[in-house]
Each structure stands twice: as C-alpha cells, then as structure tokens.
Amino acid sequence: MEAYKLETIADLLTSPDERVELINGEIVRRPMARAEHGVVQGNTTVELGPFSRQSGPGGWWIATEISVGYELHQCPCHDLAGWRKERVPERPRGVIELAPDWVCEIVSPGHERKDTLTIFLLLQRHRVPFYWLIWPEDRTLVAYRLDGDHYRVIATLTEPARVRIPPFDEIEIDLNYILGD
C-alpha cells in the first residue's frame, strides 16, 4: 500500500490547474464562480474602498482572490483579505506568508464546510483578528472577532441595513449594496 502524500505550497505553485488552493495538504478546485458570488465580492471591495485609499495608520491593503500560505500544507485562496498598512507598509505580493488582519469568504452552496469550519479553524489558529462570512443566497453576513484564542460573533445581519462592523466601523457599510440590491 502506498502512503498518502500531503501536497505542499511548492506543489500548489507548480500545479497546471487554475482556480485551485491547498487545503489540509490536498490541492482542491475552487467552486465555479457564480453571479451572486461575483456581485458580492465586487460590491464589498467597492464598499470598503475608502480604507484602501487611506495612507498612513488606518489604511488597508485589501485584495480579492488572494492566496495566503499559513502552513506548509495550508494555502487557501481567500475571496477577500486585508492587511493593515501600519503592520504591512509595503503592498503584499505573490503568495502571502503573513496572516491577514481580516478575511471575508463568500460561502458557495455545497462548499459551506470549508468556509465555516476548515478555514474558520485555520484563521482562528493563526490569530486572524476578524473573519466575515457572507451567504449571498441567504442574504446574511456574520462577522467574528478573535477574543483570546477563539472567535466570537460580533454581528449577524439578515436585514438590509447600513451598519458599522469591525474592523471597518469607521464608516457605515451598506449591506443592501453589498448583496447587490
């Protein structure tokens, strides 16, 4: 019997396949892009635009479809991720090896376990301060903040509203716009 080989970030970088990521030592295909996913991802990027434009403390590097190498066998591609410029003064490039300050995943039908458990636990272990999950079909946003060693829910939004959600609570975020209305 042949031993199972865990794939590494090096294997991921040489993979001929597009739209793949490394989860628990396995190179896996990302879900097919849906219109709902693209709208939410694009609108969230626009809504958080003021933070990307700020310079100095308080500014952010916010990227879409960004690969982050947390461990040798863990390199997910996040829908959105952000790093505070005060912590990361230079724009991140390539596969990032520094944990973000915020991650947002847009949950795809049939792939909920990855975002709500696997990535959740990975980010918690690597002490990513904020994690958002958005379900376009359910019109829901859940925001978590790291509290000690564990995530704590700080917002669950199911109604269209203008809200302030950490770490971007300096402005009101229009959930209705994010969800494409």
N, C-alpha and C positions, 0 to 999 in steps of 0.2 A: 504494500500500500504506500502511495506517495504522500509525503507530508504536504499540508496546505501551506502555501507561501503567502505571507501578508505582503501586499503591494506597498510601495513607499512613494514619497513625493517624487523621487527620481523616476519611478515607473510612470507616474502620472504625467510628468513633463515630456516623456517620450511616447506617450500614447498617441496613436494616429487618429483616435476618435475625438470629435468635437463635443462640446456640452457634456463633459464628464467631470467628476470630482472624486476625491478619495475619502471614503467613509469606512472607518473601522478596518482599514487595511485592504479594502476592496474598491477597485475603480468601478464606479457606477454611473450610468447615464442619468442626466438631469431630466426632469419632466419636460414634455413638449410644452413650448410656450403657448399660452392661451391669451386671447384678447384681454380678459379680465386681469390677468397677471401683469401684462404689459402696461395697461392703463394705470393700475395701482402703483406699479414701480415708477413709472414716469411721473405721475402726479405727486407721489411722495417726494421724489427728487426735486421737483419744482417748488413744492410747499416748503421744503427745508432749504431752498436756495439762499435765503439771507445768511444762513450760517456758513455756507461755503464762500460767500463773498466777503465775510469779515476778515480783517487782518489782525494779527496780534492775538492776545488772550481772548478766548471766546470763539475764535474761528475754528472751522472744522474742515477736514478732508472727507468728503462723502463720495463714495464710489458705488457703482452698480456692478453686479456680476463679477465680484472680486474674490479671488482665491486667497485663502489665509492658511498657511501651514502652521498648525498648532503643535503637532507632534509628528513623528516620523510616518505614522500611518493614518494621520488625520489632516486632510486639506479640503474642507468644504468650499464651495463657491457660494458666497452669500448673495442674496438678492440685493441688499443694500448694507453697507457697513461704513462706519465713520470713526475717524481718529481726531482727537482734539489737537489743534495746531500747537498749543502750548506744550504738549507732550511729544508731538511728532512735527517738528518745524519744517521738514522737507516733505514734499508730496511723496507718498508711498509709491513704489514702482515694482513691477513684476509680481511674483508670488510673495505676499507679505508674510513675514515671520513674527510680527508683533501683533498681539491681540488688540482688536479694536476697542473703542470706548462704547460703541453702540452697534448693534446688529439688528436688522429687520428682515424677517423672512415672510414671504407671501406664500401662504400654505396652498399647495396644489392638491386637488382631490386625488386620493389614492396614495399620497406621499405624506400624510399627516404625521405618521410615527417619526419620520426623520426629523421634522422641524420641532415637534412638540416633546420629543424625548431625547433622541440621539444628539441633535445639535444643542438643545436645551442643556443637557448634562455636560457636554463638551465646553460650552461657553461658561457655565457655572464653575466648572473645574479650573478654567483659565481666567476666572475672575473678570469677565467682561461685565462692566458696570450696569449696562442696560440692554435689554432684549425685548424687541417688539415682534408680535405675530399678527399678521393681517389675513383674514379669511374673506376674500372678495365675494364669494357666493353667499356667505352668511352675513356679510356687511358688518364684520366685527373686528375690532382691534383690541388686543390685550398687551399691556406693557408691564414689564418686570424690571425691578431694580435689585441689584445684588445687596443683600443685607447679611453681613457676616459671610458665611460660607454658602448661603442659599439664596435663591431668587424669591422675591415676594411680589405679588401682584400689586401694582400701584394704579392701574386703570384698566377697566373693562368697558369698552364703548360699543354699543349696539344701535345707538340712535344718531342720526346726523346732528352734528354739533360743532361749534368752534370751541376748542379746548386747549389747555396748556398741559403738555405731557413732558416730564423729564426724559432726557436731558435737554430738551428743546423748549422749555417752559418760559423762555423769554418772549415768545410770540404765541399767538393763538393759532392753532393748526385747524384747518377746515377739513374735518373727516368726510363730509359730503363730497368735497372736491377730490380728496384722495381716492375715494371709492368710485369716482367717475361720473358724478351727477352734476 
